[in-house]
Amino acid sequence: MRKILRIIILFLLIFNAVGCSSVIPGIEIPEPSVVYDINGREIKGLSAQNSIKLNIKEISPDFTSAIIAVEDKNFYRHHGVDPVGILRALYVNMREKKIVAGGSTITQQTAKNLFLTNERTLTRKALELIYALQLERKYSKDEILTMYCNTIYFGHGAYGVEMAARNYFGKHASELSLAQAALLAGLTQWPGHYDPFINPQAARDRQKIVLQRMLEENMISQEELDIALNEPLEYKKAPFLAGDAPYFMAMVIDYLTERYGHRSVFQGGMRIYTTLDLDLQQVANQAYVEQSRNWPENLQAALVALDPDNGQIRALIGGRDFQKSAYNRVYSKRQPGSTFKPFMYSLALASGYTSADKIRCEEVEFQLIDGSIYRPKDYGNTPYHWRDFTLKEALARSDNVVAVRLNDQLGPAQTARYAEQFGFKNIEPVLSLPLGSNAVSPLNMAAAYSVFANQGIYSEPNYILRVENQNGEVLEEKRYQQWQVIDKENAYIITDMLKGVMEPGGTGSHLKQWINAPVAGKTGTTDEFKDAWMLGYTRGICCAVWVGYDRQGQVNLPGGTIAGPIWAKFIGGSLSKTGTSDFTKPSDIERITVCLDSGQIAGEACPRTSTMAFLKGTEPQDICYEHMPDSQWLLNPENNIEEYPEMNEE
């Protein structure tokens, strides 16, 4: 009885203090920082808890009505404390001879969620009432209701209605139907018991109670109640439960907390302007989900897309499910397979080779320093083609033997040092280097390929533009770093060679169906199908996709088959924002149609041709002799060659 009397006295003292602002201490609502994309739109997902902040317009009206009906029907009529509710709670507590009910309003629960713990003590209850009164003085009812909707717990680690909507129905809070809204509103009383994944009938029973309360408060009609009760509910989690770009946001949070501290980031109201483009992130998310829907559970993938002009990250996916694993695979170092070949071909061009130079694909062996024998082979059932390839065709078909032989001619040490200009570190000078023997990350690869897309200029990858404090003062403003790696002619010719990968006969030709623009790309697959890659770019975007297992496991599909569609659907879907313009051709570049069999200027009779780019003065000078009309007759010794004096000059 003494405890109950103390509670009554406490409540009376607090009510007496309602009109005395000097008695009630001032409070400041912890204001989480806001992260914006390149277009100034808020990126959802920055929270110390697993929550996403919404405004009142982003929450279904059915949910706000349901939560008021079941939690605090007098919400818009009281001033933070409901005397009737308190008296009811006092009666229950006196009857039970202990504190079992609190009569808390939505405002009180919001105060508790923002400032206090769940402990059942008189001190905590007193503070809850004081803070609730202060909240009512400082904020509107809609603002308080929004705070409540963003902080209430729904189970499965989900705080706030947006996370709940994504967790239970795979949709946004604004898209909830009446039936779904009522079910979620019912969860808040006892999330573990009413969990629809575990106890769907209990969840349904609680939903019915919520709908009945809404009917009693004239929030819905009997017809609406009946329709909601008969609506089938499908429970599913959203593919990107933790936000629009959870891996990107985690990267931003890690940087900010290290530099400014946890409190400033989650309660200091900072404004962070980033390079992410939510439109492109949505395209990436959709391409990723479509392709990975039927994958084995542990098969992972990473995607990173950069603006080649400045290295700014426009979209990023670090794995299949941020809830299960926050490890960002964009930074994971894996062997890149044949996607590493273009850097060696770039060195070849810088060393005097051309796209039309030919190297034979045949059985060959090399003795290594340790005395072992290395025999490179091509992918598939045919280890050797037993014919000559132009360098452009060899890259388009991803011929391994030609790549290794070319690396041998250039010198592996020179190839390794040259590749490091593209942002890689500690590249080992081995013969198999162009086949991807050195481990690199998807972010490394995207930045390196951007060199070819941006006329030979390397840009350091970056993702933060500006950071401001709560008062709008600029704390830091980033400047991206760039430098020339190769000349623009070299970059253009490599781009032209990589365009061949996407043309008929190239390993990525099947992906062109999704991309209605000039595009350069390269597939990659490592030994035993452990890692699958797709790299490539248009003039406006460069993207890397990796697919594989974190530890042991084989993808069992080539890069063009499993990573390629994610890449192609993203590139194709990004064109409305990044443009469809062709790559800028330097003035001293010539384009000539070449016979792939002879490497000479193609004639009308040449069966296999390709248009290639050459630095002026390095292009082939002779017309293909292998497919000239009547060539067999002209080369017959019995014919009178003196009738063709121009052929006697050599």
C-alpha positions in Angstrom: 0.0 0.0 0.0 2.9 2.4 0.8 4.3 1.9 -2.8 0.9 2.7 -4.3 0.6 5.9 -2.2 4.1 7.0 -3.3 2.9 6.5 -6.9 -0.2 8.7 -6.3 1.9 11.4 -4.6 4.4 11.3 -7.5 1.7 11.7 -10.1 0.1 14.6 -8.1 3.5 16.4 -7.9 4.0 16.0 -11.7 0.5 17.3 -12.5 1.2 20.2 -10.3 4.3 21.0 -12.2 2.6 20.9 -15.6 2.0 24.7 -15.7 5.5 25.5 -14.3 8.0 25.4 -17.1 10.8 26.2 -14.7 10.2 22.9 -12.9 10.4 20.8 -16.0 13.9 20.6 -17.5 14.4 21.4 -21.1 15.2 18.5 -23.4 16.7 18.0 -26.8 15.5 15.2 -29.1 18.5 13.2 -30.3 18.6 14.1 -34.0 20.2 11.4 -36.2 22.4 12.6 -39.0 20.9 12.6 -42.5 22.7 11.2 -45.6 21.8 12.5 -49.0 22.5 11.2 -52.5 24.0 13.1 -55.4 20.6 14.6 -56.2 19.9 15.8 -52.6 17.5 13.0 -51.7 17.7 11.3 -48.3 19.2 7.8 -48.3 17.1 5.6 -45.9 18.9 3.5 -43.4 21.2 5.6 -41.0 20.4 4.6 -37.5 22.2 3.3 -34.4 19.4 0.7 -34.2 17.9 -1.3 -37.1 15.5 1.5 -38.1 14.7 3.9 -40.9 13.3 7.4 -40.2 10.2 8.4 -42.1 8.1 11.6 -42.1 4.3 11.4 -41.5 3.5 11.4 -45.2 5.6 8.3 -45.8 3.5 6.3 -43.3 0.2 4.6 -44.3 -2.7 6.5 -42.7 -4.2 3.1 -41.9 -1.2 2.3 -39.7 -1.3 5.6 -37.8 -5.1 5.1 -37.2 -4.5 1.5 -36.1 -1.8 2.4 -33.7 -3.8 5.2 -32.1 -6.9 2.9 -31.8 -5.0 0.2 -30.0 -2.4 2.1 -28.0 -3.9 5.6 -27.2 -7.4 6.4 -28.5 -7.3 9.8 -26.8 -3.9 10.8 -28.3 -5.2 13.9 -30.1 -7.2 15.0 -27.0 -4.8 14.8 -24.1 -1.6 16.8 -23.4 0.9 14.0 -23.1 -0.6 12.3 -20.0 -4.0 10.6 -19.9 -5.5 10.9 -16.4 -8.1 8.3 -17.2 -5.5 5.9 -18.3 -3.4 6.6 -15.2 -6.3 6.0 -12.8 -7.1 2.8 -14.6 -3.4 1.7 -14.3 -3.4 2.7 -10.6 -6.5 0.6 -10.0 -4.9 -2.4 -11.6 -1.6 -1.9 -9.7 -3.5 -1.6 -6.4 -5.4 -4.8 -7.2 -2.3 -6.7 -8.1 -0.2 -5.1 -5.3 2.6 -4.4 -7.8 3.3 -2.3 -10.8 1.9 -4.2 -13.8 0.3 -1.4 -15.8 1.5 2.1 -16.5 -1.3 3.8 -18.4 1.3 5.2 -20.9 0.2 7.4 -23.7 1.9 7.4 -27.1 3.7 10.5 -26.0 5.0 8.7 -22.9 6.1 5.7 -24.9 7.9 8.0 -27.3 9.7 9.7 -24.4 10.7 6.3 -23.0 12.0 5.2 -26.5 14.0 8.3 -27.0 15.5 8.9 -23.5 14.9 6.1 -21.1 15.2 2.3 -20.6 12.5 -0.3 -20.0 13.2 -0.7 -16.3 10.1 -0.6 -14.1 11.0 1.9 -11.4 9.4 5.0 -10.0 12.3 7.1 -11.1 12.0 6.0 -14.7 8.2 6.5 -14.6 8.6 10.0 -13.2 11.1 11.0 -15.9 8.9 9.5 -18.5 6.0 11.7 -17.5 8.2 14.8 -17.3 9.7 14.2 -20.7 6.2 13.5 -22.2 5.0 16.8 -20.9 8.0 18.6 -22.4 7.5 16.8 -25.7 3.9 18.0 -25.9 5.0 21.6 -25.4 7.8 21.5 -28.0 6.3 19.4 -30.8 3.0 18.9 -32.6 0.9 15.8 -32.3 1.9 14.7 -35.8 5.5 15.1 -35.0 5.2 13.1 -31.8 3.3 10.4 -33.6 6.0 10.3 -36.3 8.7 9.9 -33.6 6.7 7.0 -32.1 6.2 5.3 -35.4 10.0 5.5 -36.1 11.1 4.1 -32.7 8.6 1.5 -31.7 9.9 -2.1 -31.7 8.2 -4.8 -33.9 10.4 -7.8 -33.3 13.1 -9.4 -35.4 15.4 -6.5 -34.6 13.1 -4.1 -36.5 12.6 -0.6 -35.0 10.1 1.6 -36.7 7.2 1.0 -39.1 9.4 1.1 -42.2 11.6 -1.7 -41.0 8.5 -3.6 -39.9 6.8 -3.2 -43.3 10.0 -4.4 -45.0 10.6 -7.2 -42.5 7.1 -8.7 -42.6 5.6 -7.8 -46.0 8.5 -6.8 -48.2 7.2 -3.3 -48.9 7.4 0.3 -47.7 5.3 1.6 -44.8 3.5 3.9 -47.3 2.2 0.9 -49.2 0.6 -1.0 -46.3 -3.0 -2.2 -46.7 -5.5 -1.9 -43.9 -5.1 -5.6 -43.0 -1.3 -5.3 -43.0 -1.3 -2.1 -41.0 -3.6 -3.6 -38.4 -1.4 -6.6 -38.0 1.7 -4.6 -37.5 0.0 -2.3 -35.0 -0.9 -5.4 -33.0 2.7 -6.6 -32.8 3.9 -3.7 -30.6 2.1 -5.1 -27.5 4.1 -8.4 -27.5 6.3 -8.8 -30.6 7.6 -12.2 -29.7 4.2 -13.8 -29.1 2.4 -12.2 -32.1 5.3 -12.9 -34.5 3.4 -13.9 -37.8 6.4 -16.0 -39.0 6.2 -18.2 -35.9 2.6 -17.8 -34.6 0.4 -16.6 -37.5 -2.9 -17.4 -35.8 -2.0 -15.4 -32.7 -1.0 -12.5 -35.0 -4.4 -12.8 -36.8 -6.3 -12.8 -33.6 -4.5 -9.7 -32.4 -5.2 -8.1 -35.8 -8.9 -8.7 -35.3 -8.8 -6.9 -32.0 -7.0 -3.9 -33.6 -9.6 -3.7 -36.4 -12.4 -3.9 -33.9 -10.9 -1.0 -31.9 -10.7 1.0 -35.2 -14.4 0.3 -35.9 -15.4 1.4 -32.3 -13.5 4.7 -32.9 -15.2 5.2 -36.2 -11.9 5.0 -38.1 -13.2 2.3 -40.5 -16.6 0.9 -41.5 -17.9 -2.6 -40.9 -17.4 -3.3 -44.6 -13.7 -2.3 -44.5 -13.3 -4.4 -41.4 -14.7 -7.5 -43.1 -12.6 -6.9 -46.2 -9.4 -6.6 -44.1 -10.2 -9.8 -42.1 -10.6 -11.7 -45.4 -7.5 -10.4 -47.0 -4.9 -13.1 -47.4 -1.5 -12.1 -45.9 1.7 -13.2 -47.4 4.7 -12.8 -45.1 8.0 -12.1 -46.8 11.1 -10.0 -46.2 12.2 -7.2 -48.6 15.5 -8.0 -50.5 17.1 -4.8 -49.2 15.6 -4.8 -45.7 18.2 -2.6 -44.0 17.7 0.4 -46.3 18.1 1.7 -49.9 21.9 1.0 -49.9 22.9 -0.7 -46.6 26.4 -1.5 -47.6 27.0 2.0 -48.9 25.5 3.5 -45.7 27.7 1.2 -43.5 30.7 2.5 -45.4 29.7 6.1 -44.7 28.9 5.4 -41.1 32.3 3.7 -40.5 34.1 6.8 -42.0 32.0 9.3 -40.0 32.2 7.6 -36.6 35.9 7.2 -36.9 36.3 10.9 -37.7 33.6 12.5 -35.6 32.5 9.9 -33.1 29.4 7.8 -32.6 27.4 10.4 -30.7 27.8 13.1 -33.4 26.8 10.7 -36.2 23.6 9.3 -34.5 22.5 12.2 -32.3 24.3 15.3 -33.7 22.1 16.1 -36.7 24.9 16.1 -39.2 24.2 16.5 -42.9 26.3 14.2 -45.2 26.2 14.7 -49.0 27.4 11.7 -50.9 28.0 10.5 -54.5 25.4 7.8 -54.5 22.5 8.1 -57.0 19.4 6.5 -55.6 18.0 6.0 -59.1 21.0 4.0 -60.2 21.1 2.1 -56.8 17.5 1.1 -57.4 18.4 -0.2 -60.9 21.3 -2.2 -59.3 19.1 -3.6 -56.6 16.5 -4.7 -59.1 19.1 -6.3 -61.4 20.7 -8.1 -58.5 17.5 -9.4 -57.0 16.2 -10.7 -60.4 19.3 -12.6 -61.1 20.0 -14.0 -57.7 16.5 -15.1 -56.8 17.2 -18.8 -57.3 20.9 -19.0 -56.3 22.2 -21.3 -53.6 21.8 -19.6 -50.2 25.5 -18.9 -49.6 26.4 -17.7 -53.1 27.4 -14.1 -52.8 27.8 -11.2 -55.2 29.1 -7.6 -55.2 28.4 -4.7 -57.5 30.0 -1.3 -57.7 29.4 1.4 -60.3 31.5 4.5 -60.7 31.2 7.7 -62.7 34.4 7.3 -64.9 34.8 11.1 -65.1 35.5 11.5 -61.4 35.6 8.1 -59.6 32.4 8.9 -57.6 30.5 5.8 -56.5 27.0 5.8 -57.9 25.7 2.4 -56.8 27.1 -0.3 -54.5 25.9 -3.7 -53.3 28.3 -5.6 -51.0 26.4 -8.9 -50.6 23.0 -10.6 -50.8 21.7 -9.8 -47.3 23.1 -7.1 -45.1 21.0 -8.4 -42.2 22.9 -11.7 -42.3 26.3 -10.4 -43.2 27.5 -6.8 -43.1 30.8 -7.8 -44.8 31.2 -5.5 -47.8 32.5 -7.7 -50.6 33.2 -4.7 -52.8 36.5 -4.6 -50.8 37.1 -8.3 -50.9 40.2 -9.4 -52.9 39.7 -12.2 -55.3 41.3 -13.5 -58.4 39.8 -11.6 -61.4 40.3 -14.1 -64.1 40.5 -12.8 -67.7 39.1 -9.4 -66.7 42.8 -8.5 -65.9 43.8 -9.0 -69.6 43.1 -5.4 -70.8 45.9 -4.0 -68.7 48.5 -6.2 -70.4 47.0 -5.4 -73.8 47.4 -1.7 -73.0 51.1 -2.3 -72.3 51.3 -4.1 -75.6 49.9 -1.1 -77.4 52.3 1.2 -75.6 55.1 -1.1 -76.6 54.4 -0.9 -80.3 51.9 -3.7 -80.9 48.6 -3.0 -82.7 45.1 -4.6 -82.6 45.9 -6.3 -85.9 49.1 -8.0 -84.8 48.8 -11.8 -84.7 49.9 -14.4 -82.2 49.3 -18.1 -82.7 47.1 -20.2 -80.3 48.8 -23.5 -80.1 50.3 -25.9 -77.5 53.2 -24.2 -75.8 55.1 -24.7 -72.6 57.3 -22.5 -70.4 59.8 -23.6 -67.8 59.4 -21.6 -64.6 62.1 -20.5 -62.2 61.4 -23.5 -59.9 61.9 -25.9 -62.8 58.2 -26.7 -63.3 56.6 -26.6 -66.7 53.7 -24.3 -67.3 51.3 -25.1 -70.2 48.5 -22.5 -70.6 45.2 -23.7 -72.1 42.1 -22.1 -73.3 38.7 -22.2 -71.5 36.3 -25.0 -72.5 36.7 -28.4 -74.2 39.2 -27.2 -76.8 42.5 -26.2 -75.1 44.0 -24.9 -78.3 42.7 -23.3 -81.5 45.8 -24.1 -83.6 45.6 -20.8 -85.6 46.7 -17.2 -85.5 44.6 -14.5 -83.7 44.7 -10.8 -84.1 45.1 -9.2 -80.7 41.6 -7.7 -80.9 40.0 -11.1 -81.6 42.1 -12.8 -79.0 40.8 -10.4 -76.4 37.2 -10.6 -77.6 37.3 -14.5 -77.4 39.4 -14.3 -74.2 42.1 -16.6 -75.6 44.4 -17.6 -72.7 47.3 -19.0 -74.8 47.7 -15.8 -76.8 47.6 -13.7 -73.6 50.3 -15.7 -71.9 52.5 -15.7 -75.0 52.1 -12.0 -75.3 52.9 -11.5 -71.6 56.1 -13.6 -72.2 57.1 -11.3 -75.0 56.4 -8.2 -73.0 58.0 -9.5 -69.8 55.9 -10.3 -66.7 57.9 -7.8 -64.6 57.1 -5.0 -67.0 53.4 -6.1 -67.1 53.2 -6.1 -63.3 54.7 -2.6 -62.9 52.5 -1.3 -65.7 49.3 -2.7 -64.1 50.1 -1.0 -60.8 49.7 2.4 -62.6 45.9 1.5 -62.6 45.7 1.6 -58.8 46.7 -1.9 -58.0 49.4 -2.8 -55.4 52.0 -5.5 -55.1 51.2 -7.2 -58.4 53.3 -10.4 -58.7 55.2 -10.7 -62.0 54.2 -14.1 -63.2 53.4 -15.5 -66.7 49.8 -16.2 -65.7 49.3 -12.5 -64.7 46.9 -11.6 -67.5 44.7 -14.6 -66.5 44.1 -13.0 -63.1 46.6 -14.7 -60.8 46.8 -11.7 -58.5 43.9 -11.0 -56.1 42.1 -7.6 -56.5 38.8 -6.2 -55.3 35.8 -5.2 -57.4 36.3 -1.6 -56.4 40.0 -1.8 -57.6 38.8 -3.2 -60.9 36.0 -0.7 -61.5 38.4 2.2 -60.8 41.0 0.6 -63.2 38.5 0.1 -66.0 37.4 3.7 -65.6 40.8 4.7 -66.9 39.8 3.3 -70.4 36.4 5.0 -70.2 37.9 8.4 -69.3 40.6 8.9 -71.9 43.4 7.4 -69.8 42.8 9.4 -66.5 42.7 7.5 -63.2 40.3 8.8 -60.5 40.5 7.7 -56.9 37.2 6.1 -55.9 35.3 8.4 -53.6 31.8 8.6 -52.0 31.5 11.7 -49.7 31.1 15.2 -51.2 30.5 17.3 -48.1 29.8 17.1 -44.4 27.9 19.7 -42.4 27.1 20.0 -38.7 23.7 20.7 -37.3 24.1 24.4 -37.9 25.0 24.1 -41.6 28.7 24.7 -41.1 30.9 22.8 -43.5 33.1 20.4 -41.6 34.8 18.9 -44.7 34.5 19.1 -48.4 36.1 16.4 -50.5 38.1 16.9 -53.7 38.7 13.8 -55.8 42.2 12.9 -56.9 43.0 12.3 -60.6 46.1 11.7 -62.7 46.9 10.6 -66.3 47.9 6.9 -66.5 47.9 6.2 -70.2 47.4 8.4 -73.2 44.0 8.9 -74.6 44.8 7.0 -77.8 45.8 3.9 -75.9 42.6 4.1 -73.8 40.4 4.5 -77.0 42.0 1.5 -78.7 41.6 -0.7 -75.6 37.9 0.5 -75.5 37.6 -0.5 -79.1 39.0 -3.9 -78.4 36.7 -4.4 -75.5 33.7 -3.4 -77.7 34.6 -6.5 -79.6 33.8 -8.6 -76.5 30.2 -7.5 -76.9 30.0 -8.2 -80.6 29.1 -11.5 -82.3 31.9 -14.0 -81.5 32.9 -12.2 -78.3 32.4 -13.8 -74.9 29.9 -11.1 -73.9 27.9 -10.9 -77.1 24.8 -12.4 -75.5 24.6 -9.5 -73.0 24.3 -6.8 -75.7 20.5 -7.4 -75.8 20.1 -5.4 -72.6 22.3 -2.5 -73.6 21.2 -0.1 -76.4 24.4 2.0 -76.4 28.1 1.7 -77.3 29.5 -0.5 -74.5 32.9 -2.1 -73.7 33.1 -5.1 -71.5 35.1 -8.2 -70.4 34.1 -11.5 -68.9 36.2 -13.4 -66.4 36.3 -16.8 -64.7 38.9 -18.3 -62.5 40.2 -21.8 -62.3 37.7 -24.4 -61.1 34.9 -21.8 -61.4 35.6 -20.3 -58.0 35.1 -16.7 -59.0 33.0 -15.2 -61.8 33.4 -11.6 -63.0 32.0 -9.1 -65.4 33.6 -5.7 -66.0 32.7 -2.9 -68.4 31.5 0.6 -69.1 29.7 3.0 -71.3 30.8 6.6 -71.6 28.8 7.5 -68.6 29.2 4.6 -66.1 31.7 1.9 -65.2 30.5 -1.2 -63.3 32.2 -4.3 -61.8 30.2 -7.4 -60.7 31.7 -10.3 -58.9 30.0 -13.6 -58.0 31.4 -16.3 -55.7 31.5 -17.8 -52.3 33.1 -16.2 -49.2 35.0 -19.3 -48.4 34.9 -22.7 -50.1 32.7 -23.3 -53.1 32.5 -23.3 -56.9 30.2 -21.1 -58.9 30.2 -23.7 -61.7 29.3 -21.1 -64.3 31.5 -18.7 -66.4 31.4 -15.0 -65.6 29.5 -14.0 -68.7 26.7 -16.4 -67.7 26.2 -15.6 -64.0 27.7 -12.2 -63.3 27.1 -10.9 -66.8 23.3 -10.5 -66.7 23.5 -8.5 -63.4 26.0 -6.2 -65.0 24.2 -5.9 -68.4 20.8 -5.2 -66.8 22.4 -2.6 -64.6 24.2 -0.9 -67.5 21.1 -1.0 -69.7 18.9 0.3 -66.9 21.3 3.2 -66.2 21.3 4.6 -69.7 18.4 7.0 -69.1 20.6 8.8 -66.5 24.1 8.2 -67.8 23.5 8.7 -71.5 24.1 6.7 -74.7 26.9 8.7 -76.4 29.8 7.0 -78.0 33.4 7.2 -76.7 35.3 10.3 -78.0 37.7 9.3 -80.8 41.0 11.2 -80.6 41.9 13.0 -83.8 45.0 10.9 -84.5 43.1 7.6 -84.5 42.2 5.8 -87.7 39.5 3.1 -88.0 40.1 0.4 -90.6 38.3 -2.8 -91.4 40.8 -5.7 -91.1 40.7 -9.3 -92.2 40.9 -11.4 -89.1 42.7 -14.2 -90.9 45.5 -12.2 -92.5 45.6 -9.1 -90.3 45.6 -6.9 -93.4 43.1 -4.4 -94.8 40.0 -6.4 -95.6 38.7 -6.8 -99.1 35.2 -7.6 -100.2 35.9 -11.3 -100.3 37.3 -11.6 -96.8 34.9 -13.8 -94.8 35.8 -12.7 -91.2 36.4 -9.0 -90.6 36.5 -6.5 -87.8 36.8 -2.7 -87.7 39.8 -1.8 -85.6 41.3 1.4 -84.2 44.9 2.4 -84.9 47.2 5.2 -84.1 47.9 7.0 -87.4 50.9 5.5 -89.1 50.5 2.0 -87.4 47.6 0.7 -89.4 48.0 -2.1 -91.9 49.2 -0.9 -95.3 48.4 -3.9 -97.6 45.1 -5.3 -98.7 44.4 -8.9 -97.7 46.1 -11.2 -100.3 44.5 -14.4 -99.0 41.0 -13.6 -100.2 41.6 -11.5 -103.3 39.5 -12.4 -106.3 41.3 -14.8 -108.7 44.2 -15.0 -106.2 44.7 -18.6 -106.8 45.0 -18.0 -110.6 47.5 -15.1 -110.1 49.7 -17.2 -107.8 49.9 -20.2 -110.2 53.4 -20.3 -111.6 52.2 -21.5 -115.0 50.4 -18.1 -115.6 52.2 -15.3 -117.3 53.0 -12.9 -114.5 54.6 -10.4 -116.8 51.1 -9.3 -117.8 50.8 -7.8 -114.3 54.0 -5.7 -114.0 52.9 -4.0 -110.8 53.3 -7.4 -109.0 57.0 -7.6 -110.0 58.0 -4.6 -107.9 59.1 -6.7 -104.9 
